[in-house]
Amino acid sequence: MRIATVSNAAVVHTQRWVETFRRRGHEVGVWSLEPGPEGLGVRALPAAPLPAFLRYPLAAPALARALADFAPDVVDAHYVPNYGLLAALAGARPLSVSAWGSDLLVAGPRDALQRARARFVLGRADLVIADAENLARAARALGAAPERVHAIPWGIDLARFPLGAAREPGLIFSARMHEPVYDLESVIDAAARVLARVPAARLILAGDGSRRAALERRAAERLPAGRFGFLGQVDAAALADWLGRAEVYVSASHSDSTSVSLLEAMACGAAPVVSDIEGNREWVEEGVGARLFPAGDVAAMAAALEAALADGGWRARVRSHNRAEIERRADAATNMGLIEARFAALAAGVRAGRPR
């Protein structure tokens, strides 16, 4: 197939998605307003120095011309209100739109303009891919035709994220982006309580984002020197190494569909201590695969972290249970194959002249 991916090329999820379909033998062109790594072969779209709600629509004519030249079998747009909108305005067909979570679960409910944009895009999409059932429900509620919506978690590369063999005592690891929805302020505050009571404990935060500098200042003020660290963005090999050594993985997100970093932690054997939100409950339950705490509750998070660190037998059971669950439900080779089949069916329907 010839697949035209329209997405933020600077984001690792886009890069992994494109690389997956290229490995499967498809010709994948990538169009983005943001630059990506050199090897991705990004075709740049005009990025006017304007607010996002104007910047994406203004790129639609350029995208329409590019797609006419490329003649894709499927147009594959990621994140509904920006690149989904851009592709819809460019008249891209057949159009598959992938929702990433916050575009429908956070922005849609609180922002009337985002909601209107999402309805416009979802009403024109021939296929909607959601990586969790809560996200699929949100897409249907915003006007996507139910028969066109499919909940398929992207999954992870099981070979890249093996089960770690040796654990570093007391290591608490976070891989969330430094953005408000992930509430790393509360993670730092909870860690301050834990590190004061557990001498071996330390906190390591991977990732980057708009809150990075503020989070570093907060950690320096509240955590003991030498017992925390910020890694910035790390590649898959380094991430797997940290998750394979960590005793505990922590996430305080206030909203998620399927968290890829949670799946990676489960695969590598870091015991999850995560917020009690619907997206996480699709993968783990209290006491079986994780310790859960109410989002925003620092005291409950600290208690859950201490409980997880104190019980080596429980962590060993969690490692075995979660790895089996990932192998059963989140193998990217299987799940991306399901998405590939949806793309192929969409392209075949167009070639056969079936109405969309």
VOPAGU-2260 file (C-alpha; in pm, 1 decimal, decimal comma):
REM VOPAGU-2260
SITE   aa  ch    i         X         Y         Z
SITE  MET   A    0       0,0       0,0       0,0
SITE  ARG   A    1      92,8     363,9     -42,6
SITE  ILE   A    2      22,8     525,2     294,6
SITE  ALA   A    3      32,5     901,2     348,8
SITE  THR   A    4      93,8     968,2     718,8
SITE  VAL   A    5       6,5    1320,0     831,2
SITE  SER   A    6     130,5    1373,4    1185,4
SITE  ASN   A    7     377,8    1550,5    1413,2
SITE  ALA   A    8     708,1    1403,1    1293,4
SITE  ALA   A    9     890,8    1519,3    1606,2
SITE  VAL   A   10     691,4    1279,1    1825,6
SITE  VAL   A   11     832,9     932,1    1887,4
SITE  HIS   A   12     492,0     765,5    1843,4
SITE  THR   A   13     477,8     897,3    1486,2
SITE  GLN   A   14     829,1     774,8    1415,9
SITE  ARG   A   15     759,3     424,5    1548,2
SITE  TRP   A   16     430,9     403,4    1356,8
SITE  VAL   A   17     592,9     499,7    1025,9
SITE  GLU   A   18     888,3     267,1    1078,2
SITE  THR   A   19     651,2     -22,0    1153,9
SITE  PHE   A   20     460,2      12,5     827,9
SITE  ARG   A   21     779,2      56,3     627,6
SITE  ARG   A   22     919,7    -264,3     776,8
SITE  ARG   A   23     600,5    -435,4     665,0
SITE  GLY   A   24     678,4    -341,2     307,7
SITE  HIS   A   25     452,3     -39,8     254,3
SITE  GLU   A   26     552,1     287,5      91,4
SITE  VAL   A   27     491,7     549,6     359,8
SITE  GLY   A   28     517,5     922,1     292,4
SITE  VAL   A   29     523,5    1155,4     593,6
SITE  TRP   A   30     390,2    1512,4     595,1
SITE  SER   A   31     435,2    1734,2     899,4
SITE  LEU   A   32     457,1    2097,0    1006,8
SITE  GLU   A   33     723,5    1994,5    1258,9
SITE  PRO   A   34    1065,9    1861,0    1157,5
SITE  GLY   A   35    1147,7    1500,4    1233,2
SITE  PRO   A   36    1466,3    1292,2    1238,0
SITE  GLU   A   37    1656,7    1290,9     912,4
SITE  GLY   A   38    1596,8     924,2     839,1
SITE  LEU   A   39    1220,7     959,6     853,5
SITE  GLY   A   40    1208,7    1145,7     521,4
SITE  VAL   A   41     959,6    1410,9     629,8
SITE  ARG   A   42     799,5    1627,3     360,4
SITE  ALA   A   43     760,9    1968,9     522,4
SITE  LEU   A   44     428,7    2151,0     523,1
SITE  PRO   A   45     416,1    2531,5     557,8
SITE  ALA   A   46     407,9    2627,8     925,4
SITE  ALA   A   47     288,8    2987,8     953,1
SITE  PRO   A   48     388,9    3165,6    1280,0
SITE  LEU   A   49      28,0    3171,2    1396,5
SITE  PRO   A   50    -181,9    3002,5    1666,3
SITE  ALA   A   51    -243,8    2631,7    1606,5
SITE  PHE   A   52    -611,4    2675,5    1522,3
SITE  LEU   A   53    -499,5    2878,9    1218,0
SITE  ARG   A   54    -166,3    2715,0    1140,6
SITE  TYR   A   55    -304,4    2372,1    1051,5
SITE  PRO   A   56    -594,0    2484,3     829,2
SITE  LEU   A   57    -362,5    2716,5     636,5
SITE  ALA   A   58    -146,0    2418,6     541,0
SITE  ALA   A   59    -441,0    2236,7     380,1
SITE  PRO   A   60    -384,3    2356,8      19,6
SITE  ALA   A   61     -20,3    2244,8      27,3
SITE  LEU   A   62    -120,7    1905,6     166,3
SITE  ALA   A   63    -392,5    1865,2     -97,0
SITE  ARG   A   64    -136,8    1923,1    -374,2
SITE  ALA   A   65     110,9    1681,9    -216,2
SITE  LEU   A   66    -149,2    1407,8    -180,0
SITE  ALA   A   67    -260,0    1451,5    -539,8
SITE  ASP   A   68      99,8    1384,6    -646,7
SITE  PHE   A   69     154,4    1094,1    -406,3
SITE  ALA   A   70    -182,2     923,6    -481,2
SITE  PRO   A   71    -204,2     725,6    -156,6
SITE  ASP   A   72    -422,1     420,8    -100,1
SITE  VAL   A   73    -489,8     547,0     254,0
SITE  VAL   A   74    -435,2     881,4     427,1
SITE  ASP   A   75    -334,6     820,4     788,3
SITE  ALA   A   76    -380,0    1127,0    1014,3
SITE  HIS   A   77    -281,5    1139,1    1379,7
SITE  TYR   A   78    -433,0    1347,6    1658,2
SITE  VAL   A   79    -784,2    1449,2    1570,7
SITE  PRO   A   80    -812,5    1830,0    1607,4
SITE  ASN   A   81    -487,5    1927,5    1432,0
SITE  TYR   A   82    -360,2    1682,7    1170,0
SITE  GLY   A   83    -699,7    1516,3    1145,6
SITE  LEU   A   84    -848,3    1857,4    1071,9
SITE  LEU   A   85    -570,5    1935,8     823,4
SITE  ALA   A   86    -629,3    1610,6     632,5
SITE  ALA   A   87   -1006,4    1656,4     632,2
SITE  LEU   A   88    -977,7    2013,1     501,9
SITE  ALA   A   89    -738,7    1890,4     231,1
SITE  GLY   A   90   -1009,9    1652,0     111,8
SITE  ALA   A   91    -798,6    1344,4     189,1
SITE  ARG   A   92    -975,4    1016,9     111,5
SITE  PRO   A   93    -993,9     747,0     218,8
SITE  LEU   A   94    -912,9     898,8     556,4
SITE  SER   A   95    -809,5     708,9     867,7
SITE  VAL   A   96    -777,9     914,6    1185,5
SITE  SER   A   97    -596,4     793,0    1496,1
SITE  ALA   A   98    -693,8     950,2    1827,9
SITE  TRP   A   99    -416,6     977,1    2085,6
SITE  GLY   A  100    -617,0    1035,1    2403,0
SITE  SER   A  101    -598,6    1395,2    2518,9
SITE  ASP   A  102    -742,4    1517,3    2187,4
SITE  LEU   A  103   -1078,9    1361,9    2279,5
SITE  LEU   A  104   -1057,4    1283,9    2652,1
SITE  VAL   A  105    -920,9    1619,6    2775,0
SITE  ALA   A  106    -941,7    1893,4    2513,8
SITE  GLY   A  107   -1278,5    1790,5    2369,9
SITE  PRO   A  108   -1481,4    1799,3    2692,1
SITE  ARG   A  109   -1340,9    2133,1    2812,0
SITE  ASP   A  110   -1307,4    2330,0    2487,4
SITE  ALA   A  111   -1602,8    2404,6    2257,7
SITE  LEU   A  112   -1377,4    2485,7    1961,6
SITE  GLN   A  113   -1182,4    2162,1    2000,0
SITE  ARG   A  114   -1510,6    1975,0    2029,3
SITE  ALA   A  115   -1639,8    2129,2    1707,0
SITE  ARG   A  116   -1317,3    2048,1    1524,4
SITE  ALA   A  117   -1327,2    1689,8    1650,3
SITE  ARG   A  118   -1687,7    1648,0    1535,1
SITE  PHE   A  119   -1598,2    1784,7    1191,6
SITE  VAL   A  120   -1306,0    1544,2    1151,6
SITE  LEU   A  121   -1472,2    1235,6    1297,7
SITE  GLY   A  122   -1778,1    1287,5    1083,0
SITE  ARG   A  123   -1559,3    1271,4     771,3
SITE  ALA   A  124   -1327,3     989,1     874,7
SITE  ASP   A  125   -1364,8     658,6     692,2
SITE  LEU   A  126   -1182,8     482,7     975,9
SITE  VAL   A  127   -1111,0     583,4    1337,5
SITE  ILE   A  128    -840,3     401,1    1532,7
SITE  ALA   A  129    -851,4     436,6    1912,1
SITE  ASP   A  130    -598,0     265,2    2136,3
SITE  ALA   A  131    -844,1     204,6    2421,6
SITE  GLU   A  132   -1213,1     146,7    2465,2
SITE  ASN   A  133   -1264,5     467,7    2665,5
SITE  LEU   A  134   -1119,0     660,7    2370,4
SITE  ALA   A  135   -1336,8     472,2    2123,9
SITE  ARG   A  136   -1645,5     566,1    2327,7
SITE  ALA   A  137   -1538,4     931,1    2325,6
SITE  ALA   A  138   -1500,4     920,2    1945,6
SITE  ARG   A  139   -1848,7     774,8    1902,5
SITE  ALA   A  140   -1993,5    1035,1    2139,5
SITE  LEU   A  141   -1836,9    1308,7    1925,4
SITE  GLY   A  142   -2003,3    1186,4    1608,0
SITE  ALA   A  143   -1786,0     911,9    1461,0
SITE  ALA   A  144   -1995,3     644,0    1291,0
SITE  PRO   A  145   -1986,6     349,0    1535,5
SITE  GLU   A  146   -1909,4      92,7    1265,1
SITE  ARG   A  147   -1599,5     291,5    1162,6
SITE  VAL   A  148   -1448,0     307,5    1512,1
SITE  HIS   A  149   -1207,8      33,0    1621,6
SITE  ALA   A  150   -1033,5       5,5    1959,2
SITE  ILE   A  151    -691,3    -142,8    1886,0
SITE  PRO   A  152    -400,7     -70,3    2120,6
SITE  TRP   A  153     -85,4      -9,7    1921,4
SITE  GLY   A  154     108,5    -238,1    2152,9
SITE  ILE   A  155     484,6    -250,2    2200,4
SITE  ASP   A  156     780,9    -431,2    2050,5
SITE  LEU   A  157     826,9    -723,4    2289,8
SITE  ALA   A  158    1184,4    -782,1    2174,0
SITE  ARG   A  159    1279,0    -419,5    2245,8
SITE  PHE   A  160    1120,8    -434,1    2592,3
SITE  PRO   A  161    1222,5    -766,0    2749,9
SITE  LEU   A  162    1157,6    -866,9    3108,0
SITE  GLY   A  163    1447,0    -733,1    3317,6
SITE  ALA   A  164    1648,3    -981,3    3520,2
SITE  ALA   A  165    1800,0    -769,1    3798,5
SITE  ARG   A  166    1637,6    -491,6    4000,6
SITE  GLU   A  167    1798,4    -188,8    4160,3
SITE  PRO   A  168    1667,3    -165,2    4517,7
SITE  GLY   A  169    1447,1     138,8    4574,3
SITE  LEU   A  170    1452,1     265,4    4214,6
SITE  ILE   A  171    1131,7     453,8    4123,5
SITE  PHE   A  172    1108,8     542,6    3755,2
SITE  SER   A  173     884,5     775,8    3554,0
SITE  ALA   A  174     874,1     798,9    3174,6
SITE  ARG   A  175     595,0    1054,1    3133,4
SITE  MET   A  176     629,5    1378,1    2940,0
SITE  HIS   A  177     676,0    1692,1    3147,8
SITE  GLU   A  178     330,8    1833,9    3074,5
SITE  PRO   A  179      48,3    1933,8    3312,4
SITE  VAL   A  180    -177,9    1633,4    3243,6
SITE  TYR   A  181      88,7    1397,6    3380,7
SITE  ASP   A  182     113,6    1583,4    3715,1
SITE  LEU   A  183     481,1    1521,0    3779,9
SITE  GLU   A  184     461,3    1786,8    4052,3
SITE  SER   A  185     262,8    1537,4    4259,0
SITE  VAL   A  186     510,1    1260,6    4174,0
SITE  ILE   A  187     792,9    1472,0    4314,2
SITE  ASP   A  188     591,9    1561,6    4625,5
SITE  ALA   A  189     501,4    1195,9    4688,1
SITE  ALA   A  190     861,9    1090,4    4630,7
SITE  ALA   A  191     975,3    1344,6    4889,4
SITE  ARG   A  192     769,8    1159,0    5151,5
SITE  VAL   A  193     892,7     818,6    5038,1
SITE  LEU   A  194    1260,3     913,6    5019,0
SITE  ALA   A  195    1240,1    1054,9    5372,8
SITE  ARG   A  196    1124,0     715,6    5503,2
SITE  VAL   A  197    1294,7     466,0    5268,0
SITE  PRO   A  198    1672,8     516,8    5274,2
SITE  ALA   A  199    1739,5     316,3    4954,8
SITE  ALA   A  200    1475,3     490,1    4745,2
SITE  ARG   A  201    1553,2     728,5    4459,4
SITE  LEU   A  202    1348,6     886,0    4179,1
SITE  ILE   A  203    1452,5     900,1    3813,0
SITE  LEU   A  204    1244,7    1089,7    3556,5
SITE  ALA   A  205    1285,2    1040,6    3182,8
SITE  GLY   A  206    1109,0    1258,5    2924,9
SITE  ASP   A  207    1087,8    1627,3    2850,9
SITE  GLY   A  208     829,9    1899,8    2801,9
SITE  SER   A  209     712,3    2248,3    2888,7
SITE  ARG   A  210     731,1    2186,4    3266,3
SITE  ARG   A  211    1089,1    2052,4    3267,2
SITE  ALA   A  212    1264,1    2355,0    3422,4
SITE  ALA   A  213     995,1    2403,0    3687,4
SITE  LEU   A  214    1004,4    2035,1    3778,0
SITE  GLU   A  215    1381,7    2039,3    3813,1
SITE  ARG   A  216    1356,3    2336,0    4051,5
SITE  ARG   A  217    1085,3    2162,0    4252,7
SITE  ALA   A  218    1288,4    1843,6    4281,9
SITE  ALA   A  219    1598,0    2036,5    4390,4
SITE  GLU   A  220    1394,0    2206,7    4662,5
SITE  ARG   A  221    1211,6    1898,5    4793,2
SITE  LEU   A  222    1422,8    1588,6    4728,0
SITE  PRO   A  223    1754,2    1488,8    4887,2
SITE  ALA   A  224    2058,1    1568,3    4674,0
SITE  GLY   A  225    2196,3    1268,7    4488,9
SITE  ARG   A  226    1871,4    1072,2    4510,1
SITE  PHE   A  227    1690,8    1198,9    4202,2
SITE  GLY   A  228    1772,6    1260,7    3839,4
SITE  PHE   A  229    1631,6    1392,3    3510,6
SITE  LEU   A  230    1734,4    1202,2    3198,0
SITE  GLY   A  231    1556,1    1399,9    2926,8
SITE  GLN   A  232    1441,2    1208,4    2621,4
SITE  VAL   A  233    1592,0     859,8    2597,7
SITE  ASP   A  234    1584,7     607,0    2316,2
SITE  ALA   A  235    1404,0     273,7    2335,0
SITE  ALA   A  236    1713,3      80,5    2442,5
SITE  ALA   A  237    1787,7     314,6    2732,9
SITE  LEU   A  238    1421,7     322,5    2834,4
SITE  ALA   A  239    1404,4     -58,0    2838,2
SITE  ASP   A  240    1722,2     -69,7    3047,0
SITE  TRP   A  241    1581,3     167,4    3309,7
SITE  LEU   A  242    1245,3     -12,3    3320,5
SITE  GLY   A  243    1424,8    -343,9    3344,4
SITE  ARG   A  244    1612,9    -224,0    3653,5
SITE  ALA   A  245    1341,0     -23,4    3829,4
SITE  GLU   A  246    1149,3    -180,7    4113,3
SITE  VAL   A  247     857,9      56,8    4058,4
SITE  TYR   A  248     716,3     256,5    3767,0
SITE  VAL   A  249     506,6     559,1    3864,1
SITE  SER   A  250     251,3     760,1    3667,3
SITE  ALA   A  251      19,2    1024,3    3811,7
SITE  SER   A  252    -161,5    1108,5    3486,5
SITE  HIS   A  253    -505,2    1268,2    3518,8
SITE  SER   A  254    -611,8    1134,4    3178,2
SITE  ASP   A  255    -495,7     852,4    2950,6
SITE  SER   A  256    -623,7     612,2    2694,4
SITE  THR   A  257    -374,5     324,5    2667,8
SITE  SER   A  258     -47,3     454,2    2809,7
SITE  VAL   A  259     236,1     309,9    2601,2
SITE  SER   A  260     481,3     378,5    2884,0
SITE  LEU   A  261     262,0     170,0    3118,2
SITE  LEU   A  262     272,0    -119,0    2869,6
SITE  GLU   A  263     650,5     -86,2    2845,3
SITE  ALA   A  264     682,2     -91,9    3224,8
SITE  MET   A  265     459,1    -399,9    3246,6
SITE  ALA   A  266     667,5    -575,3    2979,7
SITE  CYS   A  267     997,7    -497,7    3152,6
SITE  GLY   A  268     879,3    -591,3    3501,0
SITE  ALA   A  269     869,3    -255,7    3681,1
SITE  ALA   A  270     575,0    -278,6    3921,0
SITE  PRO   A  271     323,5      -5,6    3827,5
SITE  VAL   A  272     204,6     248,9    4083,1
SITE  VAL   A  273     -41,1     449,1    3874,7
SITE  SER   A  274    -340,6     679,9    3900,7
SITE  ASP   A  275    -680,6     515,7    3926,7
SITE  ILE   A  276    -819,4     629,7    3590,8
SITE  GLU   A  277   -1015,7     440,3    3329,5
SITE  GLY   A  278    -734,0     410,2    3075,9
SITE  ASN   A  279    -508,5     241,7    3334,2
SITE  ARG   A  280    -787,2      14,4    3460,5
SITE  GLU   A  281    -816,4    -134,1    3112,1
SITE  TRP   A  282    -473,6    -290,6    3180,1
SITE  VAL   A  283    -420,7    -327,7    3553,9
SITE  GLU   A  284    -626,4    -368,9    3867,9
SITE  GLU   A  285    -546,8    -286,4    4227,2
SITE  GLY   A  286    -331,5    -547,3    4395,2
SITE  VAL   A  287    -306,5    -775,2    4092,3
SITE  GLY   A  288    -111,6    -582,3    3831,0
SITE  ALA   A  289     -51,6    -253,7    4011,6
SITE  ARG   A  290    -105,4     -28,7    4310,5
SITE  LEU   A  291    -361,1     240,6    4226,2
SITE  PHE   A  292    -419,3     581,3    4385,8
SITE  PRO   A  293    -667,4     864,3    4319,0
SITE  ALA   A  294    -525,0    1110,6    4068,2
SITE  GLY   A  295    -387,6    1417,3    4246,6
SITE  ASP   A  296    -373,8    1251,0    4592,3
SITE  VAL   A  297     -10,8    1288,7    4701,0
SITE  ALA   A  298     -53,6    1106,5    5031,5
SITE  ALA   A  299    -221,0     807,8    4864,9
SITE  MET   A  300      50,6     796,9    4597,9
SITE  ALA   A  301     323,2     799,4    4860,4
SITE  ALA   A  302     150,8     519,9    5053,0
SITE  ALA   A  303     114,2     313,0    4734,6
SITE  LEU   A  304     481,1     363,9    4647,9
SITE  GLU   A  305     592,4     259,1    4995,0
SITE  ALA   A  306     368,6     -47,0    4987,9
SITE  ALA   A  307     508,7    -151,3    4649,9
SITE  LEU   A  308     870,6    -101,6    4756,7
SITE  ALA   A  309     818,0    -291,5    5082,8
SITE  ASP   A  310     673,6    -611,4    4931,3
SITE  GLY   A  311     921,4    -801,5    4715,4
SITE  GLY   A  312     694,0   -1103,5    4689,3
SITE  TRP   A  313     412,8    -891,5    4549,3
SITE  ARG   A  314     647,7    -727,5    4297,9
SITE  ALA   A  315     764,2   -1070,4    4177,6
SITE  ARG   A  316     402,6   -1183,0    4123,3
SITE  VAL   A  317     325,2    -858,6    3941,3
SITE  ARG   A  318     623,7    -900,9    3710,1
SITE  SER   A  319     507,9   -1244,9    3601,7
SITE  HIS   A  320     141,3   -1148,5    3570,1
SITE  ASN   A  321     204,1    -827,9    3375,5
SITE  ARG   A  322     450,3    -979,1    3130,0
SITE  ALA   A  323     197,1   -1250,9    3045,7
SITE  GLU   A  324     -75,1    -988,1    3002,5
SITE  ILE   A  325     142,2    -783,7    2765,0
SITE  GLU   A  326     230,7   -1088,8    2557,7
SITE  ARG   A  327    -139,3   -1174,4    2533,0
SITE  ARG   A  328    -283,6    -830,7    2454,4
SITE  ALA   A  329     -13,7    -582,7    2357,6
SITE  ASP   A  330     222,2    -742,2    2107,0
SITE  ALA   A  331     278,1    -470,8    1845,9
SITE  ALA   A  332     344,1    -729,4    1574,7
SITE  THR   A  333      -7,6    -863,6    1623,2
SITE  ASN   A  334    -188,4    -538,2    1691,8
SITE  MET   A  335     -27,4    -335,9    1413,5
SITE  GLY   A  336    -121,9    -623,6    1187,3
SITE  LEU   A  337    -484,5    -564,6    1282,5
SITE  ILE   A  338    -450,8    -196,3    1192,2
SITE  GLU   A  339    -275,5    -289,3     868,4
SITE  ALA   A  340    -570,4    -514,0     781,8
SITE  ARG   A  341    -812,1    -225,5     843,6
SITE  PHE   A  342    -607,3      -4,5     610,9
SITE  ALA   A  343    -603,4    -277,0     343,9
SITE  ALA   A  344    -979,6    -324,8     368,6
SITE  LEU   A  345   -1034,2      49,6     339,9
SITE  ALA   A  346    -810,8      72,7      33,0
SITE  ALA   A  347    -971,9    -232,8    -126,3
SITE  GLY   A  348   -1318,1     -88,3     -72,1
SITE  VAL   A  349   -1219,5     231,1    -252,6
SITE  ARG   A  350   -1068,2      37,8    -542,6
SITE  ALA   A  351   -1383,1    -169,4    -570,2
SITE  GLY   A  352   -1594,1     145,5    -580,6
SITE  ARG   A  353   -1782,5      70,2    -259,7
SITE  PRO   A  354   -1932,8     382,9    -101,0
SITE  ARG   A  355   -1754,8     517,5     204,6
